[in-house]
């Protein structure tokens, strides 16, 4: 009897092995078909991602799963990974080999170490620095003994102060248990996504966008679905278009206003429409509001919708110039906050206590964010006045610390490299933030004097660039 069962087990294992190998062979066969589809799409000018085609394929696959009694959620996840691979196979290989703003920053830092002066307009790091009182509180807190392991969610007094601050500013009902203190905004994005998403799900992102959203989605084994906005449309997103792009695998929508890189903000009506879209889809909405104190008008927070599907992110890096302190927070429904806390505890135990005490001090200072906002507003005016003289197209920012113009060049990456090499001005190519080959992001990171100097240099380089291009001799980038 036992021998018969053992033989049957061996036969079934061999059968499972054969089927697994067959699955691999079918995937290889499918990749060949995808290559043919990519060729035909290129000849016809059809985009890589066609949501209507994917939606029909999903419906057929899920119906077949029901017929065969297979878990639909499993098929949905596997299908997302297959479709992600298919779209990636159809993309232009040059898209994955872009020069990033961080690459340019590293070159700029190397130039500075060699004694050259560089104007930094490539990264979103205000050189204004943290207030002196906050810096003193940091060291004093360490000396007072705030230097031990702490709660993964953050100091109770800081979480309570954040909740109170949001309630006072926006009239929203936030409880300390909804707040998780994070090690900067980047980790906040990761914690939010890791707490919401599973492998094979989708994240809806509005381009142009901070690249970290797509990077984290990819890192978590998920797929980004992109709603591309345009300069002609004033960078305003369309909820109906976003809904057209989404599928039943889309579990998270990402908003970022004031926006990096465009400086655009959206009003209460549009914010509410996106929240309602997330609710209809059974998804969450992640609202990255790290530039909220840089809004030149009133800031609209997604928390004001009182939706149980909203997760909000904030950082101390911009408002108080505390970039190197690496501290921020997320506000989320309790089950999401609890998951984020467990993940953060596993990764780094806690945010250093003395940094959290410094952040507590920063929350009592409402004047510094106002001064820094004024700096950003004046910097934006300087940039826009120069862009007007250059004849560049742009949308005037309503907040944040960036302007995202289209320049009269075919390849903004080449322009950015030459600008840095020849004139010591670092800017971020638009391709970093999506498929925007003729755009650059101009950051108001440096002093206003350096912003002025940088814009003069950009104007000079554009004139030289156009003169060389008009002669039919494109510049060579060394």
C-alpha positions in Angstrom: 0.0 0.0 0.0 2.7 2.5 1.0 4.8 1.6 -2.0 1.9 2.3 -4.3 1.4 5.7 -2.7 5.1 6.5 -3.1 5.0 5.6 -6.8 1.9 7.8 -7.3 3.6 10.7 -5.5 6.6 10.3 -7.8 4.3 10.3 -10.9 2.5 13.4 -9.8 5.7 15.2 -9.0 7.0 14.4 -12.5 3.8 15.6 -14.0 4.0 18.9 -12.0 7.6 19.3 -13.2 6.6 18.7 -16.9 3.8 21.3 -16.5 6.1 23.8 -15.0 8.6 23.4 -17.8 5.7 23.8 -20.2 4.7 27.0 -18.6 8.2 28.3 -19.1 8.1 27.2 -22.8 4.7 28.9 -23.3 6.1 32.2 -21.7 9.1 32.0 -24.1 6.7 31.5 -27.0 4.6 34.4 -25.8 7.7 36.7 -25.7 8.3 36.0 -29.4 4.8 37.0 -30.2 5.2 40.2 -28.0 8.4 41.0 -30.1 6.3 40.8 -33.3 3.6 42.9 -31.7 6.2 45.5 -30.7 7.5 45.6 -34.3 4.0 46.1 -35.7 3.2 48.8 -33.1 6.3 50.7 -33.9 5.5 50.7 -37.6 1.9 51.7 -37.0 2.8 54.3 -34.3 0.7 52.5 -31.6 1.7 53.1 -28.0 3.2 50.3 -25.9 0.3 50.4 -23.4 -3.2 50.2 -24.7 -5.6 49.8 -21.7 -8.6 48.7 -23.7 -6.7 45.7 -25.1 -5.3 44.8 -21.7 -8.8 45.1 -20.1 -10.2 42.7 -22.7 -7.4 40.2 -22.1 -7.9 40.4 -18.4 -11.6 39.7 -18.7 -11.0 36.6 -20.9 -8.3 35.3 -18.6 -10.3 35.8 -15.4 -13.4 34.2 -17.0 -11.3 31.2 -17.9 -10.0 31.1 -14.3 -13.6 30.9 -13.1 -14.4 28.1 -15.5 -11.4 26.1 -14.3 -11.9 26.8 -10.6 -8.6 28.7 -10.3 -8.1 31.5 -7.7 -8.8 34.7 -9.7 -6.6 36.8 -7.5 -3.6 34.6 -8.3 -4.4 34.9 -12.1 -4.8 38.7 -11.7 -1.4 39.0 -10.1 0.4 36.7 -12.5 -1.2 38.5 -15.5 -0.1 41.9 -14.2 3.5 40.6 -14.1 3.3 39.2 -17.6 1.8 42.4 -19.0 4.5 44.5 -17.2 7.1 42.4 -18.8 5.4 42.7 -22.2 5.3 46.5 -22.1 8.9 46.7 -20.9 10.0 44.6 -23.8 8.3 47.0 -26.2 9.9 50.2 -24.7 12.8 52.0 -26.3 16.0 50.6 -24.7 17.4 54.1 -24.4 14.6 54.9 -21.8 16.3 52.6 -19.3 19.7 54.3 -19.7 18.8 57.8 -18.8 21.1 60.3 -17.1 19.4 61.2 -13.8 19.5 64.4 -11.7 21.4 62.4 -9.1 24.0 61.5 -11.8 24.4 65.2 -12.5 24.6 66.0 -8.8 27.5 63.6 -8.4 29.3 65.1 -11.3 28.6 68.6 -9.9 30.0 67.6 -6.5 33.1 66.2 -8.1 33.6 69.5 -10.0 33.3 71.4 -6.6 35.9 69.1 -5.0 38.2 70.1 -7.9 37.7 73.8 -7.0 35.0 74.7 -9.5 32.0 76.8 -8.5 28.6 75.1 -9.3 25.1 76.5 -9.2 22.8 73.7 -8.0 19.5 73.7 -9.7 19.3 69.9 -10.1 18.2 68.6 -6.7 15.3 69.5 -4.3 17.5 70.3 -1.4 17.1 73.8 0.1 20.4 75.2 1.2 18.6 77.4 3.7 19.2 74.8 6.4 17.4 74.0 9.7 16.6 76.8 12.2 19.3 77.2 14.8 16.9 76.4 17.6 16.1 73.1 16.0 19.8 72.3 15.5 20.5 73.1 19.2 17.5 70.9 20.3 19.0 68.0 18.3 22.3 68.0 20.3 20.6 68.9 23.6 18.2 66.0 23.2 21.0 63.6 22.8 22.7 64.9 25.9 19.5 64.7 27.8 19.3 60.9 27.0 17.1 60.8 23.9 19.5 58.3 22.3 18.0 54.8 23.0 15.7 52.4 21.2 12.3 53.9 20.8 8.8 53.0 19.5 8.8 52.0 15.9 5.8 54.4 15.2 7.7 57.3 16.8 7.7 59.2 20.1 4.2 59.5 21.4 4.6 63.2 22.1 5.7 63.8 18.5 2.8 61.8 17.0 0.4 63.7 19.2 1.9 67.1 18.2 1.7 66.2 14.5 -2.0 65.2 14.9 -2.7 68.4 16.8 -0.8 70.5 14.2 -2.8 69.0 11.3 -6.1 69.5 13.2 -5.3 73.2 13.9 -4.2 73.9 10.3 -6.8 72.0 8.3 -9.6 71.1 10.7 -9.0 67.4 10.1 -9.6 64.7 12.7 -6.3 62.9 13.0 -5.4 60.7 16.0 -1.9 59.9 17.2 -2.5 56.2 16.3 -3.0 57.3 12.7 0.5 58.8 12.6 3.8 57.0 11.9 7.1 59.0 12.1 9.3 57.9 9.2 12.9 58.2 8.3 12.3 60.8 5.7 9.9 61.1 2.8 11.5 58.4 0.7 11.0 55.7 3.4 7.5 57.1 3.9 6.7 56.3 0.3 8.1 52.8 0.7 6.3 52.1 3.9 3.0 53.3 2.5 3.3 51.2 -0.7 4.6 48.1 1.2 1.7 48.3 3.6 -0.9 48.5 0.8 0.4 46.6 -2.2 1.2 42.9 -2.9 3.3 41.5 -5.8 1.5 41.7 -9.1 -0.7 44.8 -8.3 -0.7 48.2 -10.0 0.1 51.8 -9.0 -1.4 54.7 -10.9 1.0 57.6 -11.2 0.6 61.0 -12.8 3.5 62.1 -15.0 5.6 64.2 -14.8 6.4 62.6 -11.5 9.1 62.2 -8.9 10.8 58.9 -10.1 10.8 57.4 -6.6 7.1 56.3 -6.9 7.8 54.1 -10.0 11.0 52.8 -8.5 9.4 51.7 -5.3 6.5 50.1 -7.2 9.0 48.2 -9.3 11.0 47.2 -6.3 7.9 45.7 -4.7 7.1 43.6 -7.7 4.3 45.9 -8.9 3.5 47.7 -12.1 3.1 51.5 -12.6 0.3 52.7 -14.8 1.0 56.2 -16.1 -1.4 59.0 -16.7 0.7 61.5 -18.8 -0.2 65.1 -18.5 1.0 67.9 -20.8 2.3 71.4 -20.8 -0.6 72.3 -23.2 -3.0 71.0 -20.6 -1.3 73.1 -17.9 -0.1 69.8 -16.3 -3.7 69.3 -14.9 -4.6 65.6 -14.5 -7.9 64.1 -15.6 -9.7 61.6 -13.3 -11.6 60.1 -16.3 -8.4 59.4 -18.2 -6.9 57.9 -15.0 -9.9 55.7 -14.6 -9.6 54.6 -18.3 -6.0 53.5 -17.6 -6.7 51.6 -14.4 -7.6 47.9 -14.1 -8.9 45.7 -11.3 -5.3 45.2 -10.3 -4.8 48.9 -9.5 -4.7 49.2 -5.8 -3.0 52.6 -5.3 -3.3 56.1 -6.8 -0.4 58.5 -6.2 -1.0 62.3 -6.0 1.8 64.9 -5.4 0.6 68.5 -5.0 2.3 71.0 -5.0 3.9 68.9 -7.7 7.4 67.9 -8.2 8.5 68.9 -10.9 5.9 71.2 -12.3 4.9 73.3 -9.2 1.2 72.8 -10.2 -1.5 72.5 -7.5 -5.0 71.1 -7.7 -8.1 72.4 -6.0 -10.6 70.8 -3.6 -12.9 69.6 -6.4 -10.3 67.7 -8.4 -8.7 66.3 -5.2 -12.1 65.0 -4.2 -12.7 63.4 -7.6 -9.5 61.5 -7.3 -10.3 60.3 -3.8 -13.8 59.2 -5.1 -12.1 57.3 -8.0 -9.9 55.5 -5.5 -12.9 54.6 -3.4 -14.9 53.2 -6.4 -11.9 51.1 -7.4 -11.4 49.7 -3.9 -7.9 51.3 -4.0 -6.0 53.7 -1.7 -4.9 57.2 -2.6 -1.4 58.2 -1.5 -1.1 62.0 -1.2 2.5 63.2 -1.1 2.3 66.6 0.5 5.9 67.3 1.4 5.7 70.7 -0.4 2.5 71.8 1.4 4.2 74.7 3.2 5.5 75.9 -0.1 2.0 76.5 -1.5 1.8 80.1 -2.6 -1.9 80.0 -1.9 -4.0 77.9 0.4 -3.0 74.2 0.5 -5.6 71.5 -0.1 -4.9 68.4 1.8 -6.4 65.0 0.8 -7.0 64.4 4.5 -9.8 67.0 4.3 -11.9 64.5 2.3 -12.2 62.4 5.5 -11.8 59.3 3.4 -10.7 56.0 4.9 -8.8 55.3 1.6 -6.3 58.2 2.0 -2.7 58.0 3.1 -0.9 61.3 3.4 2.9 61.9 3.5 4.8 64.8 4.9 8.5 65.5 5.5 10.4 68.0 7.6 13.1 68.3 4.9 11.5 71.2 2.9 9.4 73.2 5.4 12.3 73.5 7.9 15.3 72.7 5.7 16.0 69.6 7.7 17.1 67.4 4.7 19.9 65.6 6.5 17.9 64.9 9.6 15.9 62.3 7.6 12.5 62.6 9.3 9.0 62.7 8.0 5.6 61.1 8.8 2.7 59.4 7.2 -1.0 59.6 8.3 -3.1 56.6 7.5 -6.1 54.5 8.5 -5.1 52.5 11.6 -4.6 49.2 9.9 -2.2 50.8 7.3 -0.4 52.7 10.0 0.0 49.5 12.0 1.5 47.7 9.0 3.8 50.5 8.3 5.0 50.5 11.9 5.7 46.8 11.8 7.7 47.2 8.6 9.7 50.1 9.9 10.4 48.3 13.1 11.8 45.4 11.1 13.9 47.6 8.9 15.5 50.1 11.3 14.0 49.7 14.7 13.0 53.4 15.0 13.9 56.9 13.9 16.6 58.3 16.2 14.9 59.8 19.3 17.0 63.0 19.3 16.0 63.7 15.7 12.4 63.3 16.7 12.8 65.7 19.6 14.3 68.2 17.1 11.2 67.7 14.8 9.0 68.4 17.8 10.8 71.7 18.3 10.3 72.5 14.6 6.6 72.1 14.8 6.5 75.0 17.2 8.1 77.2 14.6 5.6 78.5 12.1 7.7 81.5 10.9 10.5 79.5 9.2 8.2 77.7 6.7 6.7 81.1 5.8 10.2 82.6 5.2 11.3 79.6 3.1 8.0 79.7 1.1 8.7 83.4 0.3 12.2 82.4 -0.8 10.7 79.8 -3.2 8.2 82.2 -4.5 10.8 84.9 -5.2 13.1 82.3 -6.8 10.2 81.1 -9.1 9.7 84.7 -10.2 13.4 85.1 -11.1 13.3 81.9 -13.1 10.1 82.8 -14.9 11.3 86.2 -15.8 14.4 84.7 -17.5 12.3 82.1 -19.2 10.1 84.8 -20.6 13.1 86.5 -22.1 14.3 83.2 -23.6 10.9 82.5 -25.1 10.6 79.2 -23.3 7.2 77.6 -22.7 6.2 76.8 -19.1 3.4 76.8 -16.5 4.0 79.3 -13.7 4.2 77.4 -10.5 1.6 77.8 -7.8 3.8 76.2 -5.1 6.8 74.0 -4.5 10.4 74.8 -5.4 10.6 74.0 -9.1 9.8 75.2 -12.6 9.5 72.7 -15.5 10.0 74.6 -18.8 10.2 73.2 -22.3 13.4 74.5 -23.9 14.0 75.0 -27.6 16.3 71.9 -27.7 15.7 68.4 -29.0 17.5 66.6 -26.2 17.5 68.3 -22.8 19.8 65.7 -21.4 22.6 66.6 -23.7 21.9 70.3 -23.0 22.1 69.7 -19.2 25.4 67.8 -19.6 26.9 70.6 -21.6 25.5 73.3 -19.4 27.2 71.7 -16.4 30.5 71.1 -18.2 30.8 74.5 -19.8 29.0 76.9 -17.4 28.9 75.1 -14.0 25.1 75.0 -13.7 23.4 71.7 -12.8 19.8 71.2 -13.9 17.6 68.0 -14.0 16.7 66.6 -17.5 12.9 66.2 -18.0 13.3 62.6 -18.9 13.9 61.8 -15.3 10.2 62.6 -14.6 8.7 60.8 -17.6 8.9 61.1 -21.3 9.7 64.8 -21.5 12.8 65.0 -23.6 12.7 68.8 -24.2 12.1 69.8 -20.6 14.3 70.5 -17.6 13.5 70.9 -14.0 14.9 74.0 -12.5 15.1 73.8 -8.7 15.2 76.8 -6.3 17.7 75.0 -4.1 20.4 77.7 -3.9 20.5 81.3 -2.9 18.5 83.8 -5.0 21.8 85.3 -6.2 22.9 81.9 -7.5 19.5 81.2 -9.0 19.9 84.5 -10.9 23.4 83.6 -12.0 22.3 80.1 -13.1 19.4 81.5 -15.2 21.8 83.9 -17.0 24.1 81.0 -17.7 21.2 79.0 -19.1 20.3 81.8 -21.4 23.8 82.1 -22.6 24.1 78.4 -23.2 20.8 78.3 -25.1 22.0 81.1 -27.4 25.3 79.3 -28.0 23.5 76.0 -28.5 21.1 77.4 -31.0 23.9 79.1 -33.0 25.8 75.8 -33.3 22.7 73.8 -34.1 21.7 76.3 -36.8 25.0 75.6 -38.5 24.1 72.0 -38.6 26.8 70.9 -36.2 25.3 69.5 -33.0 27.6 69.9 -30.0 29.7 67.0 -28.8 29.3 66.0 -25.2 32.6 64.9 -23.7 
